[in-house]
Amino acid sequence: MSRNPSDDAAEAREELASLVDELMTRLSPSSLAAQAGDTARQTGEDIKEFVTTRDISGDTDGSRARNVKIALGAGAAVVGLIALKIIRK
């Protein structure tokens, strides 16, 4: 038995509406802010773990270790620039 085209259209409309709702939720400013906060907290915890143990547990793809190294490098650069500014005075 073949499907009715209007049933297909209604199903496609429902799927599209669901997708739009999901995208609006993911891209809302409050959702993005919460995600950024979670990432910052996780990076802070990872920095502490990396400095004390030289390893990050649960980092299967290496992205968390990369983020820690970037954060530590950026921190070192800021400290270096501040020291340079103080020395040049």
N, C-alpha and C positions, 0 to 999 in steps of 0.2 A: 504494500500500500504506500503510495507516495504522500509526501508531506505537503501541507498547504503552504503556499508562499507567504501568506499573511502570518502564519505561525512562525516561519523562519524569520520574518522581519521583526516580529515581536520579541523573539528570543535574542536576536542580534541587538535590538534596542536595549533590552535589559542588561545584556553583557556590556554594552557601551556605557550605559548609565553607571553600572558598578565600577567599571574602569575609571571613569571620570571622578567618581566619588573617592576612589582609592588614591588617585593622583592628587586631588585637592587636599586630602588628609596628609599625604606625604610631603607636599610642598607648602603647607601652611607655615607661616612664620613661627608659630608656637612649636610646631613639630620639628622644624629645622633647628630652632634654638635648643630644644630639649636634646636633639641628636648631637649638636655641637657640645653641649654640656657633658653629655655622656662620654663623648670622645675625649674631651679634655680631662675628665676624671680618670678614664681608663689609661690615658697616656701618663698622667701623674703617677698612678699606681704602677704602671709598667716601668717608669723611670726609677722609682724606688726599688723595685724588684731587680732591675737590670744592674743598678749600681751595687746592690748588696750581694747578688748571686751571679752576675754576669750571664744570666739566662732569663727568658720569659716563658713561663709555663703556659701551655695552651696556644702558643703562636705557631699554628700549623703552616702558614704560608709566608711567614717572615715579615708581614706588613707591620705588625706591632713593633718588632725590633727596629725596622726602618724608621718608623715614626719616632721612637725613642732617640735614635741616633740623630735625626733631624732636629728634634727639640733640644738635645744636648749641644749640638753644633751651633744652633741659633743662640742659645744661652751663652756659650763661650764667645761667640762673635759680639754679642751685646757687652759682655764684660770687657772684652778687648777694646771695643770702641770707647767705652767709658774710661778705661785706663789710659788710652791714648789721648783723650780729651783732657784728662787731669794732668798728664805729663806735659802737654803742650802749653798749659797755662803759665 
